[in-house]
Each structure stands twice: as C-alpha cells, then as structure tokens.
C-alpha cells in the first residue's frame, strides 16, 4: 500500500471526518480515560469500550456512549464500531509480569487481531494502534527514531507482545487496512494510580519518602512523556497520521539521576538516594518473582525489567513533531503539574477521611 503524505487528498479527506464517531478500546485505562475526555471535549462522538462499571466512574460525558464488553467478545467490538469512522486501539495488558504469559500475548496480540478483524468488517476508515516505544529496543549511545529497530533485544513479555502486534499491523497495512501506529515512551501524569501509571506511582512514593532506589549508577537514560501529550498525539495521528507509518510520542530524555534531581528541586527537599548495582537488583527480582507464585502476591519488578531499566532508551519525537504538529511538554513543567495534582489528591482524601 502506498504511503500518503500529510498533504495528500486522502489525508485531507480523513481530516474532514475529524469530528465524526470514534470507537476507543482501553477507554477506562490510564491513557484511555484521558484520551476519551479529550476526544469528547474536541467535539468527537465517542464510543468507549469498558468491562467494569466501577472503572468508568468519573469519565461520564454527554458525547461518550459506553459499550460493555472486551476484546475477546466480537459482538461488543462490532457494536462499538457500528456507525464509527475511526478506531483507537488503546487496550493492552500494561504490566511486565503475569503468572501465565499467555494472558499478555492473548490481550496484546490476540486483542489487536480481534480489533483489526472487526474494523475490517465494519469498514472503518482509519485505525490508530497504540503500541510502545519499547518495540525499538535499547538505544545504546545513539538516539532512536522510527527507523531504528532492535527487535532482537526484548527484555519483557510486554515488549515482545507489542512487537508481535506491530508485525501483525504491518501485515494488515500491506493488505490494505488503514492503520497508523503511535509509540509512547514512559507515560506519567494525573490519572488512575495503577501499573500503567508506574512513573507517577514512583513519584508519589518519592514525595512520601518511600522511594530511595536508583537502578545501577543512575546514568541510564529514559524518555518521559506527560499523559495529555500522548492523548493529543493520538488525536493528531487520527487526523493527520500517514497510513502505515509509526510515530514516537515522547517527551524528554533524562537519566535517573537527572530525573530525581528535578523532583527534589520541585519538592524543595533533597533525599539521599541509594544506587543499587544491577546484580543486586536482579537477585532481588528473581526472589520477588518466586514470591509471585503465592496467590495475591504480585512482584513489583522482574529480572527483565531490571535489564531494561539499566540501559539507555533515548528517543526522538521529531517525526511526530514535523508531521503531526506534536508538541511535548517539558519534563520540569510536567512534573510540577503532576506533583501539584498529587498534593490535591492527598488533600481531597484527607477531607473525605479516606
């Protein structure tokens, strides 16, 4: 399938549909919830897939029509896509560990296949597939962009599953499906405090004095992006993204040492951090994964995550900035907003006695 430039007739026609009906999977998740609010606020009619009533509380909006179901229920996908012009597939198993890895691959690969099948049946005009920058592999001393694939280096089942899902998407694009892929980096910011929002969980624990660890020597570089920037990037990919292309949606590249320095400047307190060598972290991770065999126990870190987080993941969002008009928020500003939001949440819990 020929790739089309942002000024092509086809893309301009897609932009004209930009206030139509959009079906969103993963609509109650950390990213999905923010995305649904922004789509609705932008004038889109949104159909949002959800599994549990409790998770959609606070996300109600007159422009959002909720569809109960999941990726394993073709009827709910068909219902959600009825009358829709576009789909954003944001649902995923976001954790790095499961007692049965088939759960991760079932959701991230099988779920993507189910969405693509349903979209083909429904005649959907554009699909935005939300993947991960983890599919590009570690950057080493270079800076990764969409052309740099190091698919031989996957440290977690999550990254492997996302890589396989992207391979499936590429196959469908060759067969004519209109799919655009976005690749967020480490997402943080206001939202549900769950595994998908692990960076903000770390920030909250740091502010409470309960996070003092830095992996390795602290010089490994990661890329951190504010959740609203990812949502805005997805909307721009929906409106302007070129079929068959991938767009990294990132923020700022910074080492762990630099990240925690920024936090201490914002918080106004310096805390003594402990740098933990990779062998020590790996041994602890093996022990914690062993405990994961106990019902109700979920390891906070795995050996694969340790290997991942002591390596560089430096990326650039230049392509998204140029083609989509994507504008990431500086990390200092994003962290200030996040710290302020966490303080407000703490005060509200205090007021309500929770």
C-alpha positions as CSV (number, residue, x, y, z in Angstrom):
1,X,0.0,0.0,0.0
2,X,1.4,3.4,-1.0
3,X,2.2,5.7,2.0
4,X,0.5,9.0,1.6
5,X,1.9,12.4,2.6
6,X,0.1,14.7,5.0
7,X,-1.0,17.0,2.2
8,X,-2.5,14.2,0.1
9,X,-6.1,14.2,-1.0
10,X,-6.7,11.0,1.1
11,X,-5.4,12.5,4.3
12,X,-7.3,15.8,3.7
13,X,-10.4,13.7,3.4
14,X,-9.7,12.0,6.7
15,X,-9.1,15.3,8.3
16,X,-12.6,16.4,7.2
17,X,-14.1,13.4,9.2
18,X,-12.3,14.6,12.3
19,X,-15.4,15.4,14.3
20,X,-17.1,12.0,13.5
21,X,-17.6,9.0,15.6
22,X,-14.6,7.2,17.1
23,X,-14.5,3.9,18.9
24,X,-11.9,3.6,21.7
25,X,-10.7,0.4,23.3
26,X,-9.0,0.6,26.7
27,X,-11.2,3.6,27.5
28,X,-11.1,3.2,31.3
29,X,-7.3,2.9,31.5
30,X,-4.7,5.5,32.5
31,X,-4.2,6.7,28.9
32,X,-7.6,5.7,27.5
33,X,-9.5,7.6,30.1
34,X,-7.6,10.8,29.4
35,X,-8.0,10.2,25.6
36,X,-11.7,9.7,25.8
37,X,-12.2,13.0,27.7
38,X,-10.1,14.9,25.2
39,X,-11.8,13.4,22.2
40,X,-15.2,14.3,23.6
41,X,-14.0,17.8,24.5
42,X,-12.8,18.2,21.0
43,X,-16.2,17.5,19.5
44,X,-15.9,13.9,18.6
45,X,-18.7,11.4,19.3
46,X,-17.0,8.7,21.2
47,X,-18.0,5.1,21.7
48,X,-15.9,3.6,24.6
49,X,-15.4,0.0,25.4
50,X,-15.4,-0.9,29.1
51,X,-15.5,-4.1,31.2
52,X,-16.4,-2.9,34.7
53,X,-18.8,-0.2,35.8
54,X,-16.6,0.9,38.6
55,X,-13.7,1.8,36.2
56,X,-15.8,4.3,34.2
57,X,-16.9,6.4,37.1
58,X,-15.7,10.0,36.6
59,X,-15.4,9.5,32.9
60,X,-19.0,10.3,32.0
61,X,-19.6,12.8,29.3
62,X,-22.6,13.6,27.1
63,X,-20.5,12.8,24.0
64,X,-19.4,9.4,25.2
65,X,-21.5,6.3,24.6
66,X,-20.3,3.4,26.6
67,X,-20.2,-0.2,25.3
68,X,-19.8,-3.0,27.7
69,X,-17.6,-5.9,26.6
70,X,-14.0,-6.8,25.9
71,X,-11.5,-7.7,23.2
72,X,-12.5,-11.4,23.5
73,X,-16.1,-10.6,22.7
74,X,-16.5,-9.9,18.9
75,X,-20.1,-8.8,19.4
76,X,-19.1,-5.9,21.7
77,X,-16.4,-4.8,19.2
78,X,-19.0,-4.9,16.4
79,X,-21.5,-2.9,18.4
80,X,-18.9,-0.3,19.3
81,X,-17.8,0.1,15.7
82,X,-21.3,0.4,14.3
83,X,-21.6,3.8,12.7
84,X,-17.9,4.7,13.6
85,X,-15.5,6.1,11.1
86,X,-12.3,5.5,13.1
87,X,-10.9,3.3,15.9
88,X,-8.3,4.0,18.5
89,X,-7.0,0.7,19.9
90,X,-5.5,1.6,23.3
91,X,-6.4,-1.5,25.3
92,X,-3.4,-3.6,26.4
93,X,-2.0,-5.7,29.2
94,X,0.3,-3.0,30.5
95,X,2.2,-5.0,33.1
96,X,5.6,-6.7,32.8
97,X,4.5,-9.9,34.6
98,X,1.7,-12.4,34.6
99,X,1.5,-15.8,36.2
100,X,0.7,-17.0,32.7
101,X,2.4,-15.2,29.9
102,X,-0.3,-16.3,27.5
103,X,-2.5,-13.7,29.2
104,X,-0.1,-10.9,28.0
105,X,0.1,-12.2,24.4
106,X,-3.6,-13.0,24.3
107,X,-4.5,-9.4,25.1
108,X,-1.8,-7.6,23.2
109,X,-1.6,-9.7,20.1
110,X,-4.9,-11.6,20.0
111,X,-6.7,-8.5,21.1
112,X,-5.1,-6.4,18.3
113,X,-6.1,-9.1,15.8
114,X,-9.7,-9.0,17.0
115,X,-9.9,-5.2,16.7
116,X,-8.4,-5.3,13.2
117,X,-10.8,-8.1,12.1
118,X,-13.8,-6.2,13.5
119,X,-12.6,-2.9,11.9
120,X,-12.3,-4.6,8.5
121,X,-15.8,-6.0,8.8
122,X,-17.2,-2.6,9.8
123,X,-15.4,-0.7,7.0
124,X,-13.5,1.6,9.4
125,X,-11.7,4.3,7.6
126,X,-8.8,4.8,9.9
127,X,-7.3,2.9,12.9
128,X,-4.8,4.3,15.4
129,X,-2.9,1.4,17.1
130,X,-1.3,2.4,20.4
131,X,1.9,0.5,20.7
132,X,5.1,1.3,22.8
133,X,8.5,2.8,22.2
134,X,9.8,-0.4,23.8
135,X,9.5,-2.2,20.5
136,X,12.5,-0.3,19.2
137,X,14.9,-1.8,21.8
138,X,17.5,0.0,23.8
139,X,19.3,2.9,22.1
140,X,22.8,2.4,23.4
141,X,24.7,5.6,22.9
142,X,22.6,6.7,19.9
143,X,19.1,8.2,19.7
144,X,16.3,6.0,18.5
145,X,13.8,7.1,15.9
146,X,11.1,5.1,13.9
147,X,13.7,3.7,11.5
148,X,15.8,2.1,14.3
149,X,14.6,-1.4,15.2
150,X,16.5,-3.6,17.6
151,X,13.8,-6.3,17.8
152,X,16.3,-8.9,18.9
153,X,16.5,-7.2,22.3
154,X,13.2,-7.6,24.2
155,X,13.5,-7.9,27.9
156,X,9.9,-8.4,28.9
157,X,6.9,-10.3,27.6
158,X,5.1,-7.0,27.3
159,X,7.7,-5.7,24.8
160,X,7.7,-8.9,22.9
161,X,3.9,-8.9,22.6
162,X,3.9,-5.3,21.4
163,X,6.5,-6.2,18.8
164,X,4.4,-9.1,17.5
165,X,1.3,-6.9,17.5
166,X,3.2,-4.4,15.3
167,X,4.2,-7.1,13.0
168,X,0.5,-8.0,12.6
169,X,-0.4,-4.4,12.0
170,X,2.3,-4.2,9.2
171,X,0.9,-7.3,7.6
172,X,-2.7,-5.8,7.6
173,X,-1.4,-2.5,6.2
174,X,0.1,-4.4,3.3
175,X,-3.3,-6.0,2.8
176,X,-4.9,-2.5,2.6
177,X,-6.1,-1.7,6.2
178,X,-5.7,2.0,7.0
179,X,-3.6,1.7,10.3
180,X,-1.3,4.3,11.9
181,X,0.8,3.3,14.9
182,X,1.9,5.5,17.7
183,X,4.7,4.6,20.2
184,X,4.5,6.3,23.5
185,X,7.5,6.3,25.9
186,X,7.3,6.3,29.7
187,X,4.0,7.9,30.4
188,X,3.3,9.8,33.6
189,X,0.8,12.4,34.9
190,X,-2.6,12.7,36.5
191,X,-4.8,9.6,36.3
192,X,-5.5,6.3,37.9
193,X,-2.6,5.1,40.1
194,X,-2.2,1.7,38.5
195,X,0.6,-0.3,36.9
196,X,0.2,1.6,33.6
197,X,1.0,4.8,35.6
198,X,4.0,3.4,37.3
199,X,6.2,6.5,36.9
200,X,3.6,8.6,38.8
201,X,3.4,5.9,41.5
202,X,7.2,6.2,41.8
203,X,6.9,10.0,42.1
204,X,4.3,9.7,44.8
205,X,6.4,7.3,46.8
206,X,9.4,9.5,46.4
207,X,7.5,12.5,47.7
208,X,6.3,10.4,50.7
209,X,9.9,9.4,51.4
210,X,9.2,5.8,50.4
211,X,11.3,5.6,47.3
212,X,15.1,5.9,47.6
213,X,16.4,3.5,45.0
214,X,18.1,4.3,41.7
215,X,18.9,1.4,39.3
216,X,22.6,0.9,38.6
217,X,24.7,4.1,38.6
218,X,21.7,6.2,37.8
219,X,23.1,7.3,34.4
220,X,20.8,5.1,32.2
221,X,18.6,7.5,30.1
222,X,14.9,7.1,29.7
223,X,12.3,9.2,28.0
224,X,9.3,10.5,29.9
225,X,6.1,11.9,28.4
226,X,3.1,13.6,30.0
227,X,-0.2,11.6,29.5
228,X,-2.0,14.5,27.9
229,X,0.7,14.9,25.3
230,X,0.2,11.2,24.3
231,X,-3.6,11.8,24.1
232,X,-3.0,14.9,21.9
233,X,-0.5,12.9,19.8
234,X,-3.1,10.1,19.3
235,X,-5.7,12.7,18.2
236,X,-3.2,14.2,15.7
237,X,-2.3,10.8,14.4
238,X,-6.1,10.2,13.9
239,X,-6.4,13.4,12.0
240,X,-3.1,13.7,10.2
241,X,-1.1,10.5,10.5
242,X,0.0,8.7,7.4
243,X,-1.3,5.2,6.9
244,X,1.4,2.6,7.5
245,X,3.6,4.9,9.5
246,X,4.8,4.9,13.1
247,X,5.2,7.9,15.3
248,X,7.1,8.0,18.6
249,X,5.2,10.1,21.1
250,X,7.9,11.0,23.7
251,X,8.9,13.8,25.9
252,X,12.3,14.5,27.4
253,X,15.4,12.2,27.6
254,X,16.9,12.2,31.1
255,X,18.9,9.9,33.4
256,X,17.6,8.6,36.7
257,X,20.0,10.9,38.5
258,X,18.6,13.9,36.5
259,X,15.0,12.8,37.0
260,X,15.3,12.7,40.8
261,X,17.3,16.0,40.8
262,X,14.3,17.6,39.0
263,X,11.9,16.1,41.5
264,X,13.9,17.3,44.5
265,X,14.0,20.8,43.1
266,X,10.3,20.8,42.6
267,X,9.6,19.3,46.0
268,X,12.1,21.6,47.8
269,X,13.7,18.7,49.7
270,X,16.7,16.6,48.9
271,X,16.6,13.0,49.8
272,X,19.5,10.6,49.9
273,X,19.1,8.1,47.1
274,X,20.7,4.7,47.1
275,X,22.2,3.4,43.8
276,X,21.7,-0.3,43.6
277,X,24.0,-2.4,41.3
278,X,22.4,-4.5,38.6
279,X,23.4,-7.9,40.1
280,X,21.8,-6.9,43.4
281,X,18.6,-5.8,41.7
282,X,18.5,-8.9,39.5
283,X,18.8,-11.2,42.5
284,X,16.1,-9.3,44.3
285,X,13.9,-9.6,41.2
286,X,14.3,-13.3,41.0
287,X,13.3,-13.7,44.6
288,X,10.2,-11.4,44.1
289,X,9.1,-13.3,41.0
290,X,9.4,-16.5,43.1
291,X,7.0,-15.0,45.6
292,X,4.6,-14.3,42.8
293,X,3.7,-18.0,42.9
294,X,1.8,-17.1,46.2
295,X,-1.8,-16.2,45.4
296,X,-2.4,-12.5,45.8
297,X,1.3,-11.6,45.6
298,X,2.4,-9.6,42.5
299,X,6.2,-8.9,42.1
300,X,6.9,-5.1,41.6
301,X,10.0,-5.9,39.5
302,X,11.2,-8.7,37.3
303,X,14.7,-9.7,36.0
304,X,13.6,-8.5,32.6
305,X,12.6,-5.1,33.9
306,X,16.0,-4.8,35.7
307,X,17.8,-5.5,32.4
308,X,15.6,-2.9,30.7
309,X,16.0,-0.1,33.2
310,X,19.7,-0.2,33.4
311,X,20.0,0.5,29.7
312,X,19.5,3.7,27.6
313,X,16.2,4.3,25.9
314,X,17.0,7.7,24.3
315,X,14.4,8.6,21.6
316,X,13.4,11.5,19.4
317,X,9.8,12.5,18.6
318,X,11.0,14.7,15.6
319,X,8.9,12.8,13.1
320,X,5.6,13.3,15.1
321,X,6.6,17.0,15.7
322,X,7.1,17.6,12.0
323,X,4.3,15.6,10.5
324,X,1.6,15.8,13.2
325,X,2.4,19.1,14.9
326,X,3.1,17.2,18.1
327,X,4.4,19.4,20.9
328,X,5.6,17.6,24.1
329,X,5.6,19.3,27.5
330,X,9.0,20.0,29.1
331,X,9.6,17.5,31.9
332,X,10.0,20.2,34.6
333,X,6.6,21.6,33.8
334,X,5.0,18.1,33.5
335,X,6.5,17.1,36.9
336,X,5.3,20.3,38.5
337,X,1.8,19.6,37.3
338,X,1.9,16.0,38.5
339,X,3.3,16.9,41.9
340,X,0.6,19.6,42.3
341,X,-2.1,17.1,41.3
342,X,-0.8,14.5,43.8
343,X,-0.9,17.1,46.5
344,X,-4.5,18.0,45.6
345,X,-5.5,14.3,45.6
346,X,-3.9,13.9,49.0
347,X,-5.8,16.9,50.4
348,X,-9.1,15.5,48.9
349,X,-8.6,12.2,50.6
350,X,-7.9,14.0,53.8
351,X,-11.1,16.0,53.5
352,X,-13.2,12.9,52.8
353,X,-11.4,10.8,55.5
354,X,-10.0,8.2,53.1
